[in-house]
Amino acid sequence: MAESTREIDPSRQENTAWRLTFWCLATCLTLTLIALALAQLFPSWLESGARLNPAARLQSPNRTAWLGTDGLGRDLCARLFLAAPNSLGVAVAAACLAVIPGALLGALAATWRLADAPLMRLADALLTLPPLVLALACLTLFGASPQGLIFALALPEFPRSLRFVRVLARSQISEPWFLASRGLGTRGVALFWILLRPLAPSLAVLFAQVVAVALLVEGLLGFLGLGLPPSHPGWGSMLAEGRALLFVAPQVILVPGVCIALFAFLVQLFADSLNPFAEPR
């Protein structure tokens, strides 16, 4: 008896994976926003994540503190949501600072030969330095501030964005539709818009990947004590605070570590699910 086989449409599988990833990421972000909104309605709960309370230090998870307290008696759950917008905001701002100028300069290098060589030598010079060394140099120059951390996360990703967009743009400038647009007299910003518009899906994938990398690097720098200052707590700085308590109260370091890993994984998975949309049609 011949066995009947059912063929599975690959495009349907990709569409299902993209939807599942999107809703998982959207659910996590929505829960974060809802928690922050509730925290504004109950500011005393949010303040418990920053208020020192030595009498309640290292408590186990209970009804008052759902995830327990850290070494200074601060509510770990409240502190987690207090740090969420700082870590996510720094990662998104670093991705914007790396991808947007990189895309514009990459398109400029692809269309203007006089700017191609200097921009490529600048990118090569930045790529010769390890990303962590660049980040440490930026933090030394600008100090431990959110602005300095954003620049430290964006600078290592800027040359990669520039080279990536330059390669994509050079593959588009020989297409008939682009030659026809230039032949009709399109110049300046309009020409850049025509060139970058077909690259929007690829830029979205690049942006999501940079956000995931920035989240991980922010956690690494925070673990080394070089992340956000205590006035702007982040998940990375929470890792540094709980480093000495790993065997006493493991939840202090595990909770922010799981949040960093989960968000980075979901953002990277979301970027991978966008790859079919970035393929040329």
Buried (B, 14 or more C-beta within 10 A) or exposed (E): EEEEEEEEEEEEEBEEBBEEBBEBBEEBBEEBEEBBEEBEEEEEBBBBBBBEBEEBBBBEEEEEBEBBBBBBBBBBBBBBBBBBBBBBBBBBBBBBBBBBBBBBBBBBBBBEEEEBEEBBEBBEEBBEBEBBEBBBEBBEEBEBBBEBBBBBBBBBBBBBBBBBBBEBBBEBBEEEEBEEBBEEEBEEEEBBEBBBEBBEBBBBBBBBBBBBBBBBBBBBBBBBEBBBBEEBBBBBBBBBBBEEBEEEBEBBBBBBBEBBEBBBBBBBBBBBBBEBBBEEE
